[in-house]
Amino acid sequence: MDQTPVHAGHESATVPADRLATLLTVVVLASLVLAAFAPVLANGFVNFDDHQNFKNNPHLLDPVWAQLRWAWSTFWVGAYQPLFWMLVGLEFRLFGLNPLGFHIVSLVLHAAVVTTLYFVIVALLNRAGPDHTPAGRRARRLGAAVAAALFAIHPLRVEPVAWATCQNYLMCSLFALLAVLAYCRAHPVGQAERPGWRAATLGLYVASLLAHATSLGLPVVLLALDYVPLRRITDGPSARRAVREKWPFVLAALVFTALGFAAKQSAHSLTGIAGLDPTARLAVAGYGTWFYLVKTALPWGLHVYYLIPPWVGLAAPTFLLATLGVLALTLAAVACRKYWPGLLAAWVSYLAILGPNSGLVAFSNQVAADRYSYLAMMGLFAAAGGLLSRVVQSRPRVVLVLAAPVLLMLGAATRAQCRTWRDAETLWSRTLALGSPANAVAHYNYAVVLSARGQHAAAVGHLEQAVRHQPRDAGLWFTLGAELFWVGRVAEAIERYQQALRIDPDYIDARLNLAQALAADGKPGAAIVQYRTVLRRHPNEALCRLRLGVLLATQERFAEARDQLVEAVRLEPGSADAHLALGRVLAELGRLDQAARHLDEAVRLRPDSADAHFALGLVLADLGRRHEAASHFHAVLRLRPGHPAARQELARTLP
């Protein structure tokens, strides 16, 4: 009789203590995330989808409602992810194109994921653990906290946190974890099922898919949870019932799988692995599945693009050993199911989440990517949390003593890895240093960086490496041609453009640049043929008409040039270059009033154009409007002080 009030009082006293411990744990986890990932706040955007998603995304300038319509209807960059685009739109309105704001949001999202993972692990361990004493609860909380901390600051997490484009993975993972929490609440121990929480689970699952399709395998994860720790699957009938219950989740997965394939096809992204036979794809899947386990234990040599090698297959030792390793771990998890059922559930969850990105489906020519492990590894860390909680009950100090140096090493490695995302040059130079020398993607992106810095000769070297290893990519040949043209190797540029057109005869930019190079090489007739070839297929190509008109004008074929330039202005009335070229041609034809109107429009559109001011000044002088002409010659000298012709014309114009 004496024990009852003591027990009740003890329980009531532990509630505030539990809450305080939970609050402190959340603060510690968030602090670890900030300490480990703080270097990302100094990083910028990188030329690996960031520019396409943010800097060169015209839809971010749309009004709010137009942007929302676009977000829910677009397959931009080969993905259907409307919640992500809504987040990007909000960030753009808050921060503009300041990468600091985007990185702050990524840090907040990762911290939210980590703390939610902690609550998920605690919920699962509470359902699995037989010990419901205060000591047992403390052991589970500590085990879960250590596991969440290890997940949080592991270097494999850097890519999804440091790469602004990967916010979709963070959002998807957060909603998926919340779905698991809701599912646990939907099936309380010894009580009837709660339909509201089941509906919330489905809603959160759909939300995760609307952020990114990484969570497609979550229905399998829920089935694994039905097995353990929820213990809803105990025999055949209960298993069949649990499977039938998942039909709304399976339906959602099928819908988003279809959307994913449609998005990839719209972006022509089904490449690389698409050409492999089923055995080779199995080898790729085995390699990737093993890869993340190895990199979790030995997180060195991480970079952004692990290129699929040319020698893929189960006959290759690396792929064979990895696949056998995955098979051995699967058999071990099955064999240990009676003693450690949570391991089997975690392993099944890992395989289910990783499946769509494992290489079995042809989405890229990457054999692995750090971001693919973000959501997939959470189940294994939850299993590790269960193991740690058992150790904590008997040797709590041992866990803390061993965890501290591991966390310090992981945190230091993560901080260093964050700095490799500082800018595109650092990112791709590291990839070339650590990855395959045959990585055409890395060579191309590094060449883009060099070209932007004016180092065109160095860019040519990397692009030559890229086309050597990926000779069927018309875009690589085109870019190489452009860089060769920049450095004055015009004949070689022509050859590269022609190679791009042999691969893709309808490559408009390649044909336009080929025409430009032919003209520069003293072959205007051949250049005109190329321009007219484009216009036969694409008569509304304004840039083609502009360039053709300018070239015809240099051949003194002014009437033909006028016709082309009139069309160029009609197609693109906001083009200062088109108005300038048309104005010059009209002046040559003696139509000075019309020329003045177009040149005045060119100056209005581009007031810092010395060429437009000079051309307008000449026409105004011929029209006798000397004071107006003088003002434009003055403008030329302000913009280009060393312009001798402007000084001469100004001297003639002034009384």
Residue, then its C-alpha position, 0 to 999 in steps of 0.5 A: m500500500d505504501q508503494t502506490p503513492v510513491h510510484a505515482g509521485h515518482e511518475s508525476a515528478t519525471v514528466p517535467a524532467d522528461r520534457l526538460a531532457t527532450l528540450l535539451t536534446v533538441v537544443v543540442l542536436a540543433s547546435l551540432v547541426l549549426a556547428a558542423f554545417a556553419p561553413v555552408l553559410a559562406n558558400g554561393f550557388v554552383n553551376f550544377d542545377d543551382h543556376q537553372n533552378f534559381k539564377n536562370n529561372p524566369h518563373l521566379l519573376d512571375p506574380v505569385w498566382a502565376q508562379l503557383r500555377w507554374a509550380w503545380s504544372t511544371f516538369w522543370v529540370g525533369a522533376y515534379q516537385p510543386l512544394f519545392w518550387m513553392l519554397v523556392g518562390l518564397e525564398f526568392r521573395l525573401f532573399g532575392l538571389n542571395p545564396l545566404g538566405f537559401h543556405i540558412v533555410s537548408l540548415v533549418l530544414h536539416a535541423a528540423v529533419v534531425t530533431t524529427l528523426y530523434f522523435v521517430i527513433v524514440a517513438l519506435l524504441n518505446r514501442a519496441g522496448p519492454d522496459h518502461t521504467p524511468a531508467g529504460r526511457r532515459a536509455r532509449r532517449l540517450g540512444a536515440a539522441v546519439a544515433a540522431a547526432l551521428f546521422a546529423i553531422h555525418p559527411l554524407r549529409v553535406e551534399p543535401v545540406a550544402w547544395a541549395t538545389c537539394q532542399n527538395y530532399l530535405m523537405c521530402s525527408l521531413f514530411a516522410l518522418l512526420a508520416v512515420l510519427a503519425y503512423c505510430r500514433a494511428h496504432p497505439v498499443g492496446q487501443a483501437e486504430r485512430p483513423g484521423w492519424r491514418a489520414a494524416t499519415l497518408g496526407l504527409y506521405v503525399a506531401s513528401l512526394l510533392a516535395h520530391a519522389t525520394s520517399l516512394g518506398l515509404p509504404v514498404v517502410l510502414l509494412a516493416l513497422d507493422y512487423v516491428p515495433l508495432r507488432r501488427i503482423t503476427d501471422g498470415p491473416s494480419a499480414r494480408r490485412a496490413v498489405r490491403e490497408k496500404w492500397p491508398f499509399v501504393l496508389a499515391a506511389l504509382v501516380f508519382t512514379a508515372l509523374g516522375f517518368a513523364a518528367k524525366q522523359s520531358a527533360h530527356s533525362l533517361t540516360g546512362i544506365a538506360g543502356l544497361d542490361p538487367t544484369a548490369r543494372l542489378a550490379v549497379a544497384g548492388y554497388g550503390t547499396w553497398f557504397y553508402l554503407v562503406k561511406t558511412a563507416l569510412p566517409w572519405g573521398l566524397h564528391v559530387y559526381y560518381l560516374i558510372p564506369p564503362w565496365v559495369g557488370l557482375a563480372a567486374p570484381t568491384f560490382l560482384l563483391a558489392t552485390l555479394g555483400v548486400l546479399a550477405l547482409t540481407l541473409a544475415a538480417v533475415a537470420c537474426r530476425k528472432y533476436w533483433p527484428g528491428l535490424l530486418a525492418a531497418w534493412v528492408s526500409y533502407l532497400a525500399i527507400l533506396g530502390p528508385n535511386s539504386g540504378l535499377v531505374a534509368f535516371s542518370n549516368q551516376v553510379a551513386a550520389d551522397r544525397y540518395s542516402y539521406l532518407a534511406m539511411m535513417g532506418l539503419f540509424a534508428a536500428a543503431g539507436g536501439l542497439l545503443s540504448r541497450v548498451v546505455q542501460s548497462r554501460p552509459r559512460v562507455v557510450l558517451v566516451l566513445a561517441a564524443p570523439v566520433l562526433l568530433m571527427l565527423g563534425a570536423a570532416t563535415r566542416a571540411q566537406c562543406r567548404t568543397w561546395r564553396d563555389a563551382e571551381t572548388l566543387w569540380s576541381r575536387t571531383l576531378a581530383l578524387g573521381s574518374p579522369a573520364n568524368a565528362v560532366a566534371h570536365y564540362n562544368y569545370a570548363v564553364v567555370l574557367s570560361a567565365r573567368g576568361q581562361h578560354a584556352a584552359a577551358v578548351g583542354h577540359l572540353e577536349q577531355a569531355v568529348r573524348h570520354q562522351p563523344r555522342d554528346a552534341g552539347l559538349w561538341f558545341t561548347l568546345g566549338a564556342e571556346l575554340f572560336w573565343v581563342g581564335r581557332v576558327a577552323e577547329a571551331i567549325e569542325r566541332y560545330q559540324q560534329a555537333l550537327r552530325i549528332d543532332p542536325d536540328y541543334i539550332d545554336a550549333r548551326l547559328n554558331l557554325a554560320q558565325a564561324l564560317a563568316a569569320d573564316g571568310k566564307p559568307g556564302a556558306a554562312i548564309v546557307q546555314y542561316r537559311t537552313v535554320l529559317r526553313r525549319h524555324p522561321n520565327e528564330a529572331l536571332c537567326r534573322l538578326r545575324l543573317g541581316v547583319l551578314l547580308a549588310t556586310q555584303e552590301r545586300f541592303a534590301e535583303a538585309r532590311d527584310q530579315l531585320v524587319e522580321a527580327v524586330r517584329l519577332e523580338p521588338g525588345s532587342a536593341d541589337a535588332h533595332l540598331a542593325l535595322g537602323r544602320v541598314l535603313a540609313e544605307l538605303g537612304r531612309l533616314d527618318q525610319a533609321a532615326r526611329h529605330l536607332d532612337e529605340a535602340v538607344r532607349l533599350r540600351p542607353d549604355s551602347a556607344d555604337a547605338h549613340f554613334a549610329l543615331g548621331l550620324v543619322l541625325a547629323d545627316l537630317g540636319r538635327r545638329h544639336e541632337a547629333a552632338s548630344h549623342f556624340h558626347a554620349v559616345l565619348r562619355l561611354r568610350p572616351g577613346h572613340p576617335a570617330a566620335r570626336q571627329e563627328l562632334a567637331r563637324t557637328l558643332p558650329 
